[in-house]
Amino acid sequence: MIVNKANLDEIFKNLKLAFNKAFTATKTVWPKIAMKVQSTGAENNYKWLSKFPKMRKWVGNKHIKSLEAFEYTIKNDDFEVTIEVDRNDVEDGQIGGLAIEAAGAGESAKNLPEEIIEELVNRSFDSKCYDGQFFLDTDHEVNGASVSNKGTSKLDASTAATAAASYGAARTAMREFKDDEGRSLRVNPNVLLVPPALEDTANVLMTSDKLPDGSINIYKGTAEVVVMPGLTSDTAWFLLDTSKTVLPYILQERKAPVLVSQTSMDNESVFNSRKFLFGAEARMSGGYAFWQLAYGSDGTT
């Protein structure tokens, strides 16, 4: 094949088609538990998380809630995936495998937000949120008192009653969360997030009329089971409220994955090493929203 602009444009047009097809076909679950926030700079400040919004009766002057002195900033990171195309392969017509590589790059680009959110979930017990506490912690301060959204109970399939009790305790704890004026936040836990190891247990708990021990399953249908393959603990599980405008996790997007290429014969990589380049670039990051929308257990007891 003659290496010229027209032929190179056609090659990369086909690679783009393979990339986009795989990108579109790749399924992710992160939108079920995280909200996408568009970023317009190097970072975003989330001071507004210091106040869980709630209406109150208007008596006299308006009650102005100022933002607390919390500094919760999420900085954007750069990501890339690149494919090299040797000029000799173009000349020799040996480019049949490039479409497969392009498809793999498309899958990787689509899974990037999923991996960001999975990492946030994995680090929920030891990463801080807006109030300076770990996102899942035992001592979030609310009106001078400590409130916990962290447990240790197992979601144990071998003991149905224990699994139901663990889930029920988490659900009750979340529904009892209050604001700094003592009013219910009306948290409605509706997603049971688990690793693959707990998928069967979670499905039994959410779909069966009776538990394996024969007792009535009062929790049937109270939450949707969401399985994330990238969760690293086989015992940790999470109960989330995704029914509100704000979701528990934040996917901050500065630049969605965009296709880029170096195909000019004048490029340094082509001149020095015969390499044309094709790939995708993105800028994004992730963080935690209201801790009140999540409860997590590490499953250690």
N, C-alpha and C positions, 0 to 999 in steps of 0.2 A: 504494500500500500504506500502510495506517495504521502509523505508527511507534509501537509500544507494546512492552511487555516481552515479550508472548507471541510477536509476530512477530520481534522481535530474537533471542529465544532460539532460534527455529526456524532463522533464518538462520545463526546461529553454530553450531548443532548440525550443520547440513549442511556448513559450512566445516570443522568438526572431523572429520567423516567423510572429507572429501576429503584433509585433512591426514594423518590416520592411515593411509588407504589408500596414499597415496604414500610415506609413511614406511616402511610395511611392505614395499612393493614394491621400494624402492631397495636395490640390492645393493652391498655394500662388501667389501673384502678385508683391512682392517686387523686383524681378529681372527686372521688367519693369522700375523701377525708381532708382535703386541703383546698384552699382558695387561691386563685392566681391573682397576684397584685402586680400591676404594670409599674415598672420602675423607669424613671427618666434620667437617672444619674448614676454615679458610682455606688450610691447607697441610699437606703430609705430609713427614716427614723419613725418608730412606731410608739411615740409618746401616748397616742390616743388609746392604747391598750390599757393604760392605767385606770380607766373608768369604764366599767361595764354599763352601757347605756340603758337607762330605765326611766320611764315617765314617773312623775310625782304630782300630787295635788298642788295646784297653784293657789297659794294663800299669801297675800301681801306681795312683796317683791319676788321676782324670780330667784330661785336658788341656783346660783352659778357654781358649777363644779369646775375647778381649775385642774389642769393636768398636774399630776404628781411629778416630783423631780426624778422620775425614772428616765434613764437613757437606754433605749433598746434599739440598736441600729443593726441593720442587716446589710452587709456589703456584698456586692455582686462579684462572682467569680467568672473566669474565662474557661471555656471548654472547646475542644476541637476533636475531630476525627478526620484523618487524611489518608488518601490512597495514592500510591505512587504508580505511574504508568511509564515504563521504560520506552524510550524512543525506538529502540531496536524492535521491541515487541509490536509497536505500531507499524514499523516498516515491514516486518515479517508476517503481519496479520495474526499475531498470537495474542489476541485480546478477548478471547471467549470467556475467560473467567472474571473479567472486570465487572460484568453486570451482577455477579454473585457478591463480589466485594462491595459494590455500590449498595446492594440491597442490605448487606450486613451493616453498612454505615447508616442507612436509613433506620434500621431497627434500633441501633445504638442511640441515634439522635432522639428518637421517640421515647426511648426508655430513660433518657437523662433526667427528666423531672421525677420519674418514678424512683430512681436511685437516690435523688436528693431527699425526697420525702421519706423513703425507707431509712435513710441514715438518721433523719430527725427522730423518727419513731424509735430506732435502736438506741439513740442517745437521750431519750426522754428522761431517764432516771438520773443523768449526771450532766445535763446541759441546762443552763439558766434561761429563764424567760424574762418577761418585762419587769417582774417584781424583784429580781435578783435571786430568787430561789430556783431550784431545779424545776423544770416543767412539771414533772411528777414528783411530789415531795410531801412530807408529813407536816410541814409547818409554814404554809402560806398564811400570811397575816391578813385577817379581815376584822376590822374594827377592834383591834387589840387582842384578838384571839387567834389561835393556830388552827388552821383547817387543812385536812389531809385529802389529797387525791391520789394517794399511793397505797397499794396493798402488797401482801406477800402470799395470798392464798392461791393454791393451784386450781386450774380448771381441769380437774382430774377425771378422765373417762372411766377409770376403774371404780370410782365411788361417785355414783350419779348424784346422790344427795349432797355430797361435798361440792361438786361442780355447780349445782344449782344454788347452793348457799353462798358460794363465792361470788357468783354472778349477781345474785340478789342483793348482797351486801354492797357491792360496787354501785349497783343501780340506785339503791336507796340513798347512799352517800351523795351521789351526784344530784339527785332530786331535792336534797336538803340544802344545797348550796344557797347562800344568801349574799346580798350586797352589803355594803358598809353601813346601811341603815336598817339592817335586819329583815329586809323584804326578800321573798323568794325570787331567785333568778329564773325560775321556771325552766330549768335545764331538763331536756328530754332526751336521754341517751337512746340512740337508735341504730348505732353501728357497733358490732362486736368484731374488733380487728384482731386477727390471729395469724401466727405462722403456719406453714403447711402441717406441722406436727400436731396442731390442735384443731385442724379443719373438721375432722370427723366429730370430735367432741362438741365443737361449736354448732355444727349442723344438727346434731341430735338435740341439743339444748334449745335450738330455735325452731325446729320443725316437728318434733315428736309430740304426740298427745300425752304419752306417758314416758317417764324416765326408765332406764334399764332395770331399776329395782321395783318397777310396777307402780310407783307413786305418780300422781297427776302432775304433769308439767305445767305449772302456772306461768312459766316464762315463754311459752311457745309464741313465736311471732312478735316478740317485743323488740327485736333488733335484726338488722340485716348482717349476715356474716360476710366479712371482707377478708380475703386471704392475700397476704403480701409475701411472695417468695423470698424477698431479700431481707426479711427479719431474721436476725442472727440467733436469737434465743428460742429454744424449743418449748420453753415454759412460760414466757412472758405473754400476757394478753392485755387488751386495751378496750375500754368501753368509751364511746365518743358520742357527742351530740353534734350532728351535722345538719340539724333542722333550721338553723338560724342563718342570717346573712353572713356572719363571720364563722369560719370553720376553724377547727383546732390547730391546723398547720397552715403555713404560708409558703406558697411557691412564688418567689419574687422573680419576675422575668424582665430583664433589661433588653435582651435581644433573643428572639426565638431562633432555633436552628436555621441557619441560612446557608445555601450552597455557595461555595467559592471554588475558583480554579486558577491554575497557572498554566496556560497553554501557549503563551507567546514564545517563539523560538529565541527571543532576546533575553528571556529570563535567566538569571544566574544558575538556577537548578538545572535547567535544560543544557546550558552551555557547559557547565562543569561536570555534570553527572548523568546527562541524558534523561532526566526525570521530569515528566509532566506531573502536576499535582491536582488532585480533585478531592474535595471534602466538604465538611460543614463546620461552622463556628457558632457558638452561642455564648450569651452572658446571662447568668441567672444565679440564684441562691435560694435558701430556704430558712425558715424560722418558725417560732411558736407564737400562736395567738393567745386567746384567753385560756388559762389553765383550767378554769371552771368548766370547760367543755370537754374535759378528758379525765379519765381515771385509768390508771395502769397498775397491774400487779406483776411482780417479777416471778411469781409462781414458785417461790423457794420454800414455802411451808404448806 
